[in-house]
Amino acid sequence: QVQLVESGGGLVQPGGSLRLSCAASGSIFRGVAMGWYRQAPGKQRELVASISWGGRKKYGDFVKGRFTVSRDNAKNTLSLQMNSLKPEDTAVYYCNEDPPFPGYWGQGTQVTVSS
């Protein structure tokens, strides 16, 4: 049974930083690209960043050098370091494969950027 558990969200002021983590268990992670996604109220879910099994990375245009995705293949964990956060980064953040598998969505972790 696949399980993805996101953590690390919270309330942060504009310009602040957060580090998100995703713990994967079950038949997932090995050999596949993994991604971070986000969904803000009233908006569609969008890809934030993804990383291949071999470490090739891609980012959404809105990231503009502020975020860094990484993975630990030995521990089945995915991370997202977010710096220079903006109010428009407020959303629920999820991890999943890239492209995402519909049945793998977890609860996500809320990120709120506000003064």
N, C-alpha and C positions, 0 to 999 in steps of 0.2 A: 504494500500500500504506500503510495507516494504521499509525502507530507512536506510542505514548505512552510516554515515559520519565520516570519519577519519580526525584527525588533530594532530598537534604537531610535525610534521617532520621539518627537516631543515638541515643546514650544521653544522657539529660539527667536532672538531679535534679528532684524535685518542686518546682513553682514556677518552673521554668526555661522557656526559650523555644526554639523551632525555627522555621525557615522552610522549607517544602517547595516544590519547583518541579516543574512538569510541562511537558516540551517535546513539542509535537504536530507530527507531520508527516503528509503525505498528505491525503486528502480528508476532513478533519475540522476542527472548530473554527469555521470560518466560519459564522456565522448560527445556531449552536446553543448551547444552554446546556451548560456544562461543570461537572462536579462532582468533589469529593473524597469518597472512600469509605474505610472502614477495616474491617478484619476482625481481631478478636482470636482467640486460640486457643479453639476450641470454640464460637465464636459465629458468627452469620450476618454477612455483610457489610452495612454500614449506611451511609447517606448522612451525611456530616459537614457539607458545605456545597456550595452550587452558586451559579452566577452566570450570568445570561442574556447573550446577545450584547450587549444594551444596558446591562448592568451591574446588573440587579436581583438582589439576593442573598437567599438563604435558608439557614438553619442548622438543624442538629439541635438538639432541645431540650437536650441535654446540653452544648452549647457554651456557652450562657449568657454571651455577650459576651467569651469568651476568645480566639476565633479570628476571623481576618479573611481572607476569600477575595477574590482579585483576578485580573484577566486583562489581558494585553497583546495586543490583537487584531492589532497589526502584527507582533508577533514570534511569534504562536501559542504563547504560554506562559500557564500557569495557576499561581497561587501560593496558598499557605496559610500565613499567619502565625499561629503558635500560641503563646499566652502562658499563664502560670499553669497549666502542665501538671500533670496528676495521674497517679498510677500507673494508674488505669483508662483513661487515654488510650493505654496501650501496645497497639500493633497494627501491622499492615502497612497502609500508606496507599497508595491507588490513585487515579488520575484516570481519568475516562471522561466520556462525554456524560451528560446528565441528561434523560431516563432513560438508563441505561447500555445500551450495545450489547454483547452477550455476546462478540463476537469482538475487542473492542478492549482487553480487560484486558491490562495490562503486568505487569512483575515486581513493581511496588510498591516502597516504601521502608519499612524497619523503623523504627519509633519505639518506644523503650523509656524509660519514665519510672521511675526507681528511684534510691534513695539508696545 
